C-alpha cells in the first residue's frame, strides 16, 4: 500500500531551524489532508500542523504557531514543515499523517482520524 516517508530530522541548537519533508510513495495517490504530529518519550502524540490538499487552508497547534510553517506540493505529493526558533521542548519524533477523508471542525487534530502514517523522524534541540 502507499507509504509516507519523512526526512530532514536531526540535532540543532536552540533557536535553529530545520525543514522536514514527507513524501508519498505513489504520486498519483492523493490525500485530502496531510498533517504533522509529534511525540516525546512518555507523552501523548501531539498535533503540530495540517494542510488541505488544495493548500488553501493551514492549521497549527498552539505551541508551534508563529514558529512553524506547513506547505505542500500537490503535484509531487509532498508536504513540508519549516521549523524556526526551535526550543528544547520541540524535541520529539515527528510523524507525517494523511487521510483521504474530509475532516470537519477540529477533527484534523485527532491522530485517530488518520489511517496513513510515516515511520517518524527524530528532531532533537539542544539547550
N, C-alpha and C positions, 0 to 999 in steps of 0.2 A: 504494500500500500504506500501511498505518498508519505514522505518523511520530511520533517523540518530539521534543519541543521544550523545551529548557532555558531558564531565565531566572533573573535575580537576581544575576548576577555583577557585579563592579565592583572599585573601588580602595578599600581600607581600611587603616587603620593597625594596627600590631602591637597585639594584644590586643582588637581589634574583632571584630564579628560580622557575618555575612551569612546569609541564608536562600535557598537555591537551590530552584527548582521544576522539575519535569519533568512535562509533560502529554502524554498520548497523544491523537492527533488523532481517534481513534474511542473514545468512552466505552464501547462495548459489546465492544471487543476486549480481552479480559482476559489479563493476564500472570501467570505463577506467581511469578517473581522479578523485582523491579526493583532496580537497583543503581546505584552511582556509582563511576566511575573518574576518575582524573586523570592528566595527562601534562604534564610540564615539558619545555622545549626540550632535545633531545638525550637525553632519559630514556625509559625504558620506561614503558608505561602501567601505573599502579599502582592496585590495588584500594583503595577507600575505605570503602564500606558497602553492605549489601544488606538487603532486607526481603522476607519472604514475602508473597504476596498477602493472606493472612489477617491479617497484621500480628502474628502470634503469635511470630515469631522475627526478630531483627535480628542483623547481623554487622558487625564493624568491623575495619579494618586497624589494626595495632599503633600506627602513627604518629598516628592520629586518635582512638583510643579514649579516652573521658573528656572529649573536647572537642567532638565532632560527634555529632549525633543524627539518625537517619533515621526518617521516619514516612510514612504513606500514607493516602490517601483512596480506598478501593476504588470507591465509588460514582462518583466523578469521574474515576477512573483517573489519579490524580496522586500523585507521590511528592515528598517534601521532604527537604532536607538542611540542618539547622540547624548552622552552624559558629560556634563560640565560641572565644575565646582564640586568635585566628588568629596565625600566625607567618609570617615571610618565606618559610620553606621550604614553606608551603602554597600558594605562588604556582604556578599551573598552569591549564591548560584543564580544566574539569570536564565530564565526559560522563555522561549518563544511558544506561543499558543495560537491556534487558529480554529475557526468554525465557519461552516458554510451557511449556518442559520442566522436569521435576524434576531438580535438580542434587544429587547425593549427596556426602557428606563435605564437602570444602572446594572443590569444583569451582566454586562461585559466585565464587571469587577469580580465576578464569581468564577473561580477556577474550575468548578464543576461543570460549567456550561461548555467547556472546550474539549472536543474529542481528539484533537491533534496537538501533539506536544513534541518539542525538541528535546535533546538529551541534556541541555544546560551547558552554560559556560561560566567559569569562576571569575568573579571580579573581587579583587582584594585592594583595599585602600589603606595605606599605612598612615599612622598618626604623625 
